[in-house]
Amino acid sequence: MGQTMTQKILGASAGTPVEHGSYAVVDVDWAYVQDGTGPLTVRQIAKFGVSELPRPDHRVLFIDHAAPSPRRELSNDHQTLREFAARTGAVLHDVGCGICHVLMTEKYLVPWDIAVGADSHSCTGGALGAFTTGMGSTDVAVAFAFGKTWLRVPTAWRVNVCGRFPKGVYAKDLMLHILGQLGTEGANYIALEFVGETVDAMPMEDRLTIANIVVECGAKAGIFPADE
């Protein structure tokens, strides 16, 4: 029996075939945080007693959600992230550089990567044929510190899209329609895999829009086939 994109990506990283619903330990290619979630991650890494990160150039910090800082407490959090980056060699995108899940797709992710971000829209990277998902700050701290994470392999649902959008209808409308059918928790811990002639014709900005929104129905990931 053939494998889903989810199984292929996670199985390649785990070094063994994986089944939906099984548990797997996988290598994390990219781990990232933003200024709302990063300070807790940094404090958790200190509790681990870890001072050197594996692949620090693949651990990324973004100061983007409260940028520039509106109050002193957040300014202190920003400084915590800056000092952590300087100390460990992690990559820092400071105020004004852009939004985390956008920059990850523009600068870092490639097909078949596995990325975890302490931001709910980390699933955006699935548009590139990668497995990317959001996790809590402590879980992302584990990925930062040890380069691995464990997860239950999500069941995958194929979303086959055919036909052409009529005038005035766009990729976001498609995803809002799907959300309307599924509800806010209708795809909890599911990987939505988008295929079909409409998907094949989509430009990257459309794929990124759809992948970004899958979390709103509870999905673990939203993955598109990698092509040219």
C-alpha positions, -999 to +999 in steps of 0.1 A: +000+000+000+013+035-008+022+060+018+009+095+024+032+125+022+031+127+060+043+091+063+071+096+037+085+127+054+083+115+090+095+080+081+125+093+062+135+113+093+128+085+117+148+060+096+119+035+095+085+034+079+058+049+102+021+042+104-007+066+112-013+067+149+021+053+158+047+073+177+079+084+161+111+102+172+122+125+143+151+148+136+141+185+136+156+204+107+143+238+119+130+250+153+119+286+158+102+309+183+088+344+183+089+370+210+057+360+226+067+323+230+105+325+229+114+337+264+097+306+280+116+284+255+149+301+265+142+296+302+133+260+297+166+253+278+184+268+308+166+243+331+178+215+308+213+227+316+220+230+278+245+257+268+254+246+233+227+240+206+230+214+179+229+231+145+225+266+160+222+281+125+189+261+123+175+275+155+158+308+147+144+336+169+120+362+157+111+395+174+079+402+154+047+401+174+053+431+197+077+450+175+086+476+184+080+468+221+049+486+236+061+482+272+090+475+295+083+439+302+083+430+265+114+450+260+131+427+286+118+397+268+133+410+235+166+415+252+165+379+265+161+366+230+190+388+217+213+377+245+204+340+239+212+344+202+245+360+209+254+334+234+244+303+214+248+313+178+211+309+170+198+331+142+180+363+153+155+383+132+151+415+151+124+442+150+114+451+114+127+419+097+092+403+092+069+377+105+082+343+116+061+319+095+066+341+064+103+344+067+107+307+074+091+299+041+110+326+022+145+320+036+149+285+052+125+257+045+128+233+016+108+202+007+109+173+031+121+194+060+106+189+094+101+222+114+085+230+147+076+265+157+062+280+189+036+298+168+002+283+158+007+292+121+040+273+118+020+250+096+025+275+068+057+257+056+036+228+045+031+247+013+067+238+004+062+200+007+076+201+043+061+188+075+058+219+097+037+223+128+032+245+159+041+233+193+042+247+228+072+266+240+085+237+262+082+212+233+101+236+210+127+240+237+134+202+234+139+206+197+162+236+202+183+218+228+184+182+214+175+185+177+147+159+180+111+157+188+085+129+193+050+129+179+021+107+171+020+103+133-011+122+122-038+105+101-037+121+067-068+133+048-065+139+011-081+171-001-086+168-038-094+201-055-105+202-091-117+229-115-110+266-117-119+294-094-146+318-108-138+355-108-136+369-073-129+336-057-094+329-043-074+304-023-085+318+010-121+314+000-114+277-007-099+272+028-128+291+045-152+268+026-133+238+040-134+253+075-171+258+071-175+221+063-152+208+090-157+232+119-131+246+142-122+212+156-132+190+127-097+180+117-080+179+151-045+163+148-051+155+111-026+162+083-045+177+054-028+168+021-038+190-008-038+176-043-056+179-076-055+199-108-064+231-090-036+227-065-011+219-093-019+252-109-017+273-077+011+298-073+031+296-041+012+325-025-020+306-027-005+274-013+010+294+016-023+310+023-041+276+026-014+260+046-013+289+070-051+285+078-053+247+083-047+251+121-081+269+123-098+235+120-074+219+144-051+203+117-016+193+127-002+201+093-012+211+058+010+197+031+013+203-006+033+181-031+067+196-039+070+206-076+089+231-097 
